[in-house]
Every structure is written in structure tokens, then in C-alpha cells.
Amino acid sequence: MFNDEIELGNLIETIEYGEVVKSMSWEKRLANQLNDNRSEFYQGAVAGLKPELTFEINDFEFNNEEYVRFNGKVYTIIRASKQGDMRELVCTAYVGSEV
């Protein structure tokens, strides 16, 4: 049973009238927000990353998306590990202007 609704997304670049136009493509998914894994967060900090949230979704629903939108905020997926038939998405705050 999933308790949270997230959106998974990718940055799409198209050419319109000779100009590159960037936009986001979002797909809704049901997920569970997991409790902080202190080991994961410590390892991320050592690597220069700042993991903030972890979500669990069905593995078959993950298509190598790069971003998660949750509660109006965008996050970058920094790790997507397969755990049986589930996928854990470790996310950090998005830094950029294209979303």
C-alpha cells in the first residue's frame, strides 16, 4: 500500500523555430516516503551530496527519470537502487532553473 503521490520527471529539449526549448515531462506515481537511513545520509555527505528524501516505488514504474516532485518541491534523484521488485529513490533538493 502506497501512501504518497509523487511525480517523476525528465528534462526534455526540443527545437522550436531554431531555438532550443527546455521543458519538464512529469508522470504521477504512488510511492512511500521512507524514514531517513542515517548510513545513506552520512555516505552522501562524505561524497559531497545532501540526500534529503527517500521514496519507494514499484520497480516497473521507474524509467530512469532524473527528478521527483513532491509537495510542490523538485528533487534530483541521486541514487535509484533496485530492492527486489521495488525501487528506492534517494533525492536531494534540485538546484537549477529548468523546472
Phi and psi restraints in degrees (value plus and minus 20) as a CYANA .aco file:
   2 PHE   PHI    -117.7   -77.7
   2 PHE   PSI     120.7   160.7
   3 ASN   PHI    -128.2   -88.2
   3 ASN   PSI     -34.1     5.9
   4 ASP   PHI    -144.3  -104.3
   4 ASP   PSI     127.3   167.3
   5 GLU   PHI    -125.7   -85.7
   5 GLU   PSI     105.8   145.8
   6 ILE   PHI    -143.4  -103.4
   6 ILE   PSI     149.6   189.6
   7 GLU   PHI    -143.9  -103.9
   7 GLU   PSI     112.9   152.9
   8 LEU   PHI    -122.2   -82.2
   8 LEU   PSI     120.9   160.9
   9 GLY   PHI    -166.2  -126.2
   9 GLY   PSI     143.1   183.1
  10 ASN   PHI    -155.1  -115.1
  10 ASN   PSI     131.0   171.0
  11 LEU   PHI    -101.6   -61.6
  11 LEU   PSI     107.0   147.0
  12 ILE   PHI    -131.7   -91.7
  12 ILE   PSI     110.7   150.7
  13 GLU   PHI    -132.2   -92.2
  13 GLU   PSI     107.2   147.2
  14 THR   PHI    -147.0  -107.0
  14 THR   PSI     143.3   183.3
  15 ILE   PHI    -132.0   -92.0
  15 ILE   PSI     101.7   141.7
  16 GLU   PHI    -146.8  -106.8
  16 GLU   PSI     102.7   142.7
  17 TYR   PHI      32.7    72.7
  17 TYR   PSI      19.3    59.3
  18 GLY   PHI      60.4   100.4
  18 GLY   PSI     -19.1    20.9
  19 GLU   PHI    -131.0   -91.0
  19 GLU   PSI     122.5   162.5
  20 VAL   PHI     -99.1   -59.1
  20 VAL   PSI     105.5   145.5
  21 VAL   PHI    -135.6   -95.6
  21 VAL   PSI     106.7   146.7
  22 LYS   PHI    -124.8   -84.8
  22 LYS   PSI     116.7   156.7
  23 SER   PHI    -168.8  -128.8
  23 SER   PSI     145.0   185.0
  24 MET   PHI    -124.6   -84.6
  24 MET   PSI     122.6   162.6
  25 SER   PHI    -131.8   -91.8
  25 SER   PSI     100.6   140.6
  26 TRP   PHI    -135.8   -95.8
  26 TRP   PSI     122.4   162.4
  27 GLU   PHI    -150.2  -110.2
  27 GLU   PSI     110.0   150.0
  28 LYS   PHI     -95.9   -55.9
  28 LYS   PSI     122.4   162.4
  29 ARG   PHI    -161.7  -121.7
  29 ARG   PSI     134.0   174.0
  30 LEU   PHI    -114.4   -74.4
  30 LEU   PSI     120.7   160.7
  31 ALA   PHI    -170.0  -130.0
  31 ALA   PSI     150.9   190.9
  32 ASN   PHI    -138.2   -98.2
  32 ASN   PSI     111.1   151.1
  33 GLN   PHI    -101.5   -61.5
  33 GLN   PSI     105.0   145.0
  34 LEU   PHI    -112.3   -72.3
  34 LEU   PSI     134.7   174.7
  35 ASN   PHI     -85.1   -45.1
  35 ASN   PSI     132.5   172.5
  36 ASP   PHI     -76.9   -36.9
  36 ASP   PSI     111.7   151.7
  37 ASN   PHI    -117.5   -77.5
  37 ASN   PSI      82.1   122.1
  38 ARG   PHI     -75.4   -35.4
  38 ARG   PSI     -57.9   -17.9
  39 SER   PHI     -82.7   -42.7
  39 SER   PSI     -65.7   -25.7
  40 GLU   PHI     -79.9   -39.9
  40 GLU   PSI     -63.6   -23.6
  41 PHE   PHI     -90.5   -50.5
  41 PHE   PSI     -56.0   -16.0
  42 TYR   PHI     -86.9   -46.9
  42 TYR   PSI     -66.9   -26.9
  43 GLN   PHI     -81.6   -41.6
  43 GLN   PSI     -58.6   -18.6
  44 GLY   PHI     -83.1   -43.1
  44 GLY   PSI     -62.5   -22.5
  45 ALA   PHI     -83.4   -43.4
  45 ALA   PSI     -59.6   -19.6
  46 VAL   PHI     -82.8   -42.8
  46 VAL   PSI     -55.8   -15.8
  47 ALA   PHI    -104.0   -64.0
  47 ALA   PSI     -17.0    23.0
  48 GLY   PHI      66.8   106.8
  48 GLY   PSI      -9.3    30.7
  49 LEU   PHI    -126.2   -86.2
  49 LEU   PSI     139.5   179.5
  50 LYS   PHI    -146.9  -106.9
  50 LYS   PSI      59.8    99.8
  51 PRO   PHI     -79.6   -39.6
  51 PRO   PSI     116.1   156.1
  52 GLU   PHI    -139.7   -99.7
  52 GLU   PSI     -59.6   -19.6
  53 LEU   PHI    -156.9  -116.9
  53 LEU   PSI     131.0   171.0
  54 THR   PHI    -150.1  -110.1
  54 THR   PSI     112.5   152.5
  55 PHE   PHI    -141.5  -101.5
  55 PHE   PSI     133.4   173.4
  56 GLU   PHI    -140.2  -100.2
  56 GLU   PSI     108.1   148.1
  57 ILE   PHI    -153.5  -113.5
  57 ILE   PSI     148.4   188.4
  58 ASN   PHI     -84.5   -44.5
  58 ASN   PSI     115.0   155.0
  59 ASP   PHI     -79.6   -39.6
  59 ASP   PSI     -58.0   -18.0
  60 PHE   PHI     -87.0   -47.0
  60 PHE   PSI     -33.7     6.3
  61 GLU   PHI    -111.8   -71.8
  61 GLU   PSI     -23.1    16.9
  62 PHE   PHI    -117.2   -77.2
  62 PHE   PSI     105.0   145.0
  63 ASN   PHI    -142.8  -102.8
  63 ASN   PSI      25.1    65.1
  64 ASN   PHI      40.3    80.3
  64 ASN   PSI      13.2    53.2
  65 GLU   PHI     -84.7   -44.7
  65 GLU   PSI     136.3   176.3
  66 GLU   PHI    -126.9   -86.9
  66 GLU   PSI     -34.0     6.0
  67 TYR   PHI    -154.6  -114.6
  67 TYR   PSI     133.1   173.1
  68 VAL   PHI    -146.5  -106.5
  68 VAL   PSI     116.4   156.4
  69 ARG   PHI    -134.9   -94.9
  69 ARG   PSI     106.3   146.3
  70 PHE   PHI    -164.4  -124.4
  70 PHE   PSI     107.5   147.5
  71 ASN   PHI      31.9    71.9
  71 ASN   PSI      19.5    59.5
  72 GLY   PHI      60.8   100.8
  72 GLY   PSI     -17.7    22.3
  73 LYS   PHI    -136.4   -96.4
  73 LYS   PSI     123.6   163.6
  74 VAL   PHI    -121.4   -81.4
  74 VAL   PSI     117.9   157.9
  75 TYR   PHI    -146.4  -106.4
  75 TYR   PSI     130.7   170.7
  76 THR   PHI    -115.1   -75.1
  76 THR   PSI     114.3   154.3
  77 ILE   PHI     -99.4   -59.4
  77 ILE   PSI      98.4   138.4
  78 ILE   PHI    -120.3   -80.3
  78 ILE   PSI     -35.6     4.4
  79 ARG   PHI    -177.3  -137.3
  79 ARG   PSI     115.9   155.9
  80 ALA   PHI    -151.2  -111.2
  80 ALA   PSI      72.3   112.3
  81 SER   PHI    -121.4   -81.4
  81 SER   PSI     121.3   161.3
  82 LYS   PHI    -104.9   -64.9
  82 LYS   PSI     110.3   150.3
  83 GLN   PHI    -146.0  -106.0
  83 GLN   PSI      66.9   106.9
  84 GLY   PHI      47.7    87.7
  84 GLY   PSI    -143.2  -103.2
  85 ASP   PHI    -116.1   -76.1
  85 ASP   PSI      -6.9    33.1
  86 MET   PHI    -134.8   -94.8
  86 MET   PSI     143.8   183.8
  87 ARG   PHI    -149.9  -109.9
  87 ARG   PSI     107.6   147.6
  88 GLU   PHI    -116.9   -76.9
  88 GLU   PSI     106.8   146.8
  89 LEU   PHI    -130.5   -90.5
  89 LEU   PSI      91.4   131.4
  90 VAL   PHI    -114.8   -74.8
  90 VAL   PSI     105.6   145.6
  91 CYS   PHI    -144.0  -104.0
  91 CYS   PSI     130.5   170.5
  92 THR   PHI    -148.0  -108.0
  92 THR   PSI     139.0   179.0
  93 ALA   PHI     -77.3   -37.3
  93 ALA   PSI     116.5   156.5
  94 TYR   PHI     -95.0   -55.0
  94 TYR   PSI     115.5   155.5
  95 VAL   PHI    -141.1  -101.1
  95 VAL   PSI      92.2   132.2
  96 GLY   PHI     144.5   184.5
  96 GLY   PSI    -196.7  -156.7
  97 SER   PHI    -146.4  -106.4
  97 SER   PSI     -19.3    20.7
  98 GLU   PHI    -107.8   -67.8
  98 GLU   PSI     -13.3    26.7
